[in-house]
Amino acid sequence: MNTLSKAALLVLLPMVLLQCSEDIEAPIPGPGDLPWGESRDATISSLSGSGWTLVSDSNESVILSYPVSRDQDIEASDLFAEAEKPEEPYTLTLFFKDNALTIARVQRRDTAENVAEFLKKIQEAYGLKEAAVDSPENSETTEAGNVIKTKQQIFETNDFVLKLNRTTVEPAEEKMKGGLNDQIEIQLFPKARNEGISAEALSK
């Protein structure tokens, strides 16, 4: 078997490095991408086949994560309490009623640019226009000077009610700049599986 020449290896090496470092495209859980009404086992099997990894399976919920590419140097962030941020940067928490998928919560923690792009794709997938409930933005400045802004919106379509919680960080500390400091949480309520759900009811 012929071996690659040194010159060929020098050409191929940058291509290999680029492929290894390339970010994995994060899937968007659009209206038809979650198996609403399916059993716990069938739902886990379906999503596992789409690349999601099972994190935990308890009586309360099922949690899966998607392996998006991460930089260990920028992943660490103490701007979120442990109870608020997902264990992995991209998680899907599923809730069942009578062993049928009823509610889903999507959490994505990333750079401000990536979170904004992710939100844009969600809005396009669900055809979200003007929010039915648009709460005022809250702003808080930490002792280190980092500005944390939180915003909540509720959207309603013919088939879904979506509750969006967005946290945006304007970091003052150099070590925080460019990090996975921003987060979005999206709660999905299909009307067919949640009797009486509406933007008004969810805002109370």
Order of alpha helices (4+ residues) and beta strands (2+ residues): alpha-alpha-beta-beta-alpha-beta-beta-alpha-beta-beta-beta-beta-beta-alpha
